[in-house]
Amino acid sequence: MIETISQPWPWYVAGALIGLIVPALLLLGNKHFGISSNLRHICAACFPSNIPFFKYDWKKESWNLFFVGGILLGGFLSAQYLGSNEPIQIHPDLAQELSAYGITDFSGLVPVQLFSFDALFSAKGLIMMIGGGFLVGFGTRYAGGCTSGHAIMGLSNLQWPSLVATICFMVGGFIMANFILPYILSL
């Protein structure tokens, strides 16, 4: 059993499980799936104020906080007990392309040359971590939800704004990966 859960699962198993969450949530309690709304729930619970955006009954959505807590706990447990000491395997062509940008350490889940405290104080690190984090947060708020909320829940409910948001997320990702990221990595 440990051997089975410690190996990567095929996309069609994980995708089907995620896909089954949506009808289960709708059938069991008319609940909506999404991760970014939890930040709003946490702010409404911890910092009650006169800000209209945070004036709502967040306790009705507290189940979602347990869901996110389960995600964090699952990630922690899998990293502690199911992780491997072997480096992440990436395609040789990608390793060669990244080495041209000075990225050669693939021992963790993310390259150390990009995502570390040392890298944070470089132009590349500031753009990637601070700028990227700001844009993700801004885009999530501007789109009215995150990729999981729109692409999984919104599309399954046939919501037009979710289709538009998901298309924009994908186009933005393609532009970033193919045009902007190579420029940032060459800094």
C-alpha positions as CSV (number, residue, x, y, z in Angstrom):
1,M,0.0,0.0,0.0
2,I,2.8,2.4,0.9
3,E,4.5,1.6,-2.4
4,T,1.3,2.5,-4.3
5,I,0.7,5.8,-2.7
6,S,4.4,6.9,-2.7
7,Q,4.5,6.7,-6.5
8,P,3.1,9.4,-8.8
9,W,-0.4,8.6,-9.9
10,P,-1.5,8.8,-13.5
11,W,-3.3,12.0,-14.6
12,Y,-6.5,10.1,-15.3
13,V,-6.8,8.9,-11.7
14,A,-6.0,12.2,-10.0
15,G,-8.1,14.1,-12.5
16,A,-11.1,11.8,-12.0
17,L,-10.8,12.2,-8.2
18,I,-10.7,15.9,-8.5
19,G,-13.6,15.8,-11.0
20,L,-15.7,13.8,-8.5
21,I,-15.3,16.4,-5.8
22,V,-17.4,18.9,-7.8
23,P,-20.6,16.9,-8.0
24,A,-20.1,15.6,-4.4
25,L,-19.9,19.1,-3.1
26,L,-22.9,20.2,-5.0
27,L,-25.0,17.2,-4.1
28,L,-24.0,17.0,-0.4
29,G,-24.5,20.6,0.5
30,N,-24.6,23.0,-2.5
31,K,-21.0,24.0,-1.8
32,H,-18.6,25.4,-4.3
33,F,-15.0,24.3,-4.8
34,G,-12.2,26.9,-4.8
35,I,-9.1,27.7,-2.9
36,S,-8.6,31.4,-3.1
37,S,-11.8,32.3,-1.3
38,N,-10.2,30.8,1.8
39,L,-8.0,33.9,2.2
40,R,-11.2,36.0,2.4
41,H,-12.6,33.6,5.0
42,I,-9.4,33.8,7.1
43,C,-9.4,37.6,6.9
44,A,-13.1,37.8,7.8
45,A,-12.5,35.5,10.8
46,C,-9.3,37.0,12.1
47,F,-9.7,40.7,11.3
48,P,-13.3,41.7,11.7
49,S,-13.7,45.3,10.6
50,N,-16.0,47.6,8.8
51,I,-14.8,46.6,5.4
52,P,-17.9,45.5,3.4
53,F,-16.0,42.8,1.5
54,F,-15.3,41.0,4.8
55,K,-18.8,41.5,6.3
56,Y,-20.5,38.2,5.8
57,D,-21.1,34.9,7.7
58,W,-17.8,33.2,7.1
59,K,-18.7,30.4,9.5
60,K,-21.1,29.0,6.8
61,E,-17.9,28.4,4.7
62,S,-15.7,27.0,7.5
63,W,-15.8,23.6,5.8
64,N,-13.6,25.1,3.1
65,L,-11.0,26.0,5.8
66,F,-10.9,22.3,6.9
67,F,-10.5,21.4,3.2
68,V,-7.4,23.6,2.9
69,G,-6.1,22.4,6.2
70,G,-6.3,18.8,4.8
71,I,-4.4,19.9,1.7
72,L,-1.6,21.4,3.9
73,L,-1.6,18.3,6.2
74,G,-1.5,15.9,3.2
75,G,1.3,17.8,1.7
76,F,3.3,17.8,4.9
77,L,2.7,14.1,5.6
78,S,3.6,13.1,2.0
79,A,6.8,15.2,2.1
80,Q,7.8,13.8,5.5
81,Y,6.9,10.1,5.0
82,L,6.5,9.4,1.3
83,G,9.2,11.5,-0.2
84,S,12.2,10.3,-2.1
85,N,15.8,11.5,-1.6
86,E,16.4,11.1,-5.4
87,P,16.5,14.3,-7.4
88,I,13.5,15.3,-9.5
89,Q,13.7,13.8,-13.0
90,I,13.3,16.3,-15.8
91,H,13.6,15.9,-19.5
92,P,17.3,16.2,-20.7
93,D,16.3,18.9,-23.2
94,L,14.8,21.0,-20.4
95,A,17.8,20.5,-18.2
96,Q,20.0,21.7,-21.0
97,E,17.9,24.7,-21.7
98,L,17.8,25.6,-18.0
99,S,21.5,25.1,-17.6
100,A,22.0,27.9,-20.2
101,Y,20.3,30.2,-17.6
102,G,22.5,28.9,-14.8
103,I,19.8,26.7,-13.3
104,T,21.4,23.3,-12.5
105,D,20.2,22.2,-9.1
106,F,17.1,20.0,-9.4
107,S,17.4,18.4,-6.0
108,G,14.2,19.9,-4.7
109,L,10.7,20.5,-6.0
110,V,11.7,23.9,-7.4
111,P,15.2,25.1,-8.6
112,V,17.2,26.5,-5.7
113,Q,18.7,29.1,-8.1
114,L,15.3,30.7,-8.5
115,F,13.4,30.0,-5.2
116,S,15.6,30.6,-2.1
117,F,16.3,33.4,0.2
118,D,19.6,34.1,-1.6
119,A,17.8,34.3,-5.0
120,L,15.1,36.6,-3.5
121,F,17.6,39.5,-3.3
122,S,18.5,39.3,-7.0
123,A,16.6,40.9,-9.9
124,K,15.5,37.5,-11.1
125,G,14.2,36.5,-7.7
126,L,12.4,39.7,-7.0
127,I,10.6,39.5,-10.3
128,M,9.8,35.8,-9.9
129,M,8.7,35.7,-6.3
130,I,7.5,39.2,-5.4
131,G,6.2,40.3,-8.8
132,G,4.8,36.9,-9.7
133,G,3.1,36.6,-6.3
134,F,1.5,40.0,-6.7
135,L,0.3,39.2,-10.2
136,V,-1.2,35.9,-9.1
137,G,-3.0,37.6,-6.2
138,F,-4.2,40.5,-8.4
139,G,-5.3,38.2,-11.2
140,T,-7.2,36.0,-8.7
141,R,-9.1,38.9,-7.3
142,Y,-9.7,40.5,-10.7
143,A,-11.0,37.3,-12.2
144,G,-13.2,36.6,-9.1
145,G,-11.5,33.3,-8.3
146,C,-8.5,31.1,-8.8
147,T,-7.7,28.5,-11.5
148,S,-9.2,25.7,-9.4
149,G,-12.4,27.6,-8.8
150,H,-12.9,28.6,-12.4
151,A,-11.4,25.7,-14.3
152,I,-12.8,22.9,-12.1
153,M,-15.9,24.3,-10.5
154,G,-17.0,27.0,-12.9
155,L,-16.5,25.1,-16.1
156,S,-18.4,22.1,-14.6
157,N,-21.3,24.5,-13.9
158,L,-21.1,25.8,-17.4
159,Q,-20.4,29.4,-16.3
160,W,-19.4,31.7,-19.1
161,P,-17.2,33.9,-16.9
162,S,-15.2,30.8,-15.8
163,L,-14.6,29.8,-19.4
164,V,-13.3,33.3,-20.2
165,A,-11.2,33.3,-17.1
166,T,-9.8,29.8,-17.8
167,I,-8.9,30.8,-21.4
168,C,-7.2,33.9,-20.1
169,F,-5.3,31.9,-17.5
170,M,-4.1,29.5,-20.2
171,V,-3.1,32.2,-22.7
172,G,-1.3,34.1,-19.9
173,G,0.6,30.9,-19.0
174,F,1.6,30.2,-22.6
175,I,2.8,33.8,-23.0
176,M,4.7,33.7,-19.7
177,A,6.4,30.4,-20.4
178,N,7.4,31.1,-24.0
179,F,8.2,34.8,-24.1
180,I,8.5,36.4,-20.7
181,L,10.2,33.7,-18.6
182,P,13.2,33.3,-20.9
183,Y,13.8,37.0,-20.7
184,I,13.6,37.0,-16.9
185,L,15.8,34.0,-16.6
186,S,18.5,35.7,-18.7
187,L,18.8,38.6,-16.3
